[in-house]
């Protein structure tokens, strides 16, 4: 019977609990997986990209759900009749999370295909990114229309208002950060 220390020291891993044991047949199953994870940079990068996408979608959807609810409230004040019902936080989060995941998957797929076909330095990646902005807007509008009792044109107005409020919030956050950096002399504003 091999201890994990013998197995994983061979592969460079040191963080295995001492109480864990492997059967000798497990070595044949584990060795290719460990070697693949260590040697294949594409697999490592893909794992980090997927993990980063999921984490950013989870956290970003929290922020955009708050912005979306504010946009719904403002949209209802601006619209005199046939207002869109303001969703609770869970439903707003679901709409934002679903649209974020779909947009990320589409962007990743298009970027991967363009990069593999024309190379990573191709100007077509910039074109694909520019095209993805209105597509992401339409995807968000589609999710709003599907998950709230509203028409597609109203959901487009709501998506536009959400985008404008989000950009204003981003501008305020960046402005505060630049002011703090300027006041403290950090970064490009160093003295």
Phi, psi and omega in degrees: 000131180268138173276156178297336180292320178293315182294310188277337174294327177297324182263359176094008179265135182240353191257038180260133179302142184293335182283348182286139178230150176240145170283158182297330179288339179292335181300319180295330180278324186277323186304312180296324181293314180295316179296321179298316181293327181279321189270329188269106181290329178296317179296320179295315180294321179295319177297317178293322180294317180293315178297318178294322179295317181294315180296316180292327177292319180295313182284316180297326179291330175297314181292314182289336176293320177295316179296320180296319178294321176295321178294322177298316180297314179294321179298319179293327177289324181283327180276127184283322182225163179053054181287159177274130179294134181285123182284157172288172186297321181298316179291320177298319178296318179298318179297313182292320181295315181297316180292325178295315180297313180298315180295320178295317179296317178295315180297319179296315181296313180295316178298320179294314180295316179294318180295320179288326183281314188249358180097155185291340181261014183290139176292347178292339176294321176295319178296317179297321177295318179295323178290329183291340181294307177293330177295318178297322177298316179292324177296314178299317178299319178296318178293320178297315181295323182284327187259351175236149179283078180212161180279164180296318177299320177293322179293329175293320176297319179293320177295320178296318179294321176299318179295316180296314179296319178299318178293323176295317177298317178299318179297320179295315180298315179296320178299317178295317179297318178295319178297318179294317178296321179294317182292325183265351179075028181267149174073222182292345180266012182300149182260000000 
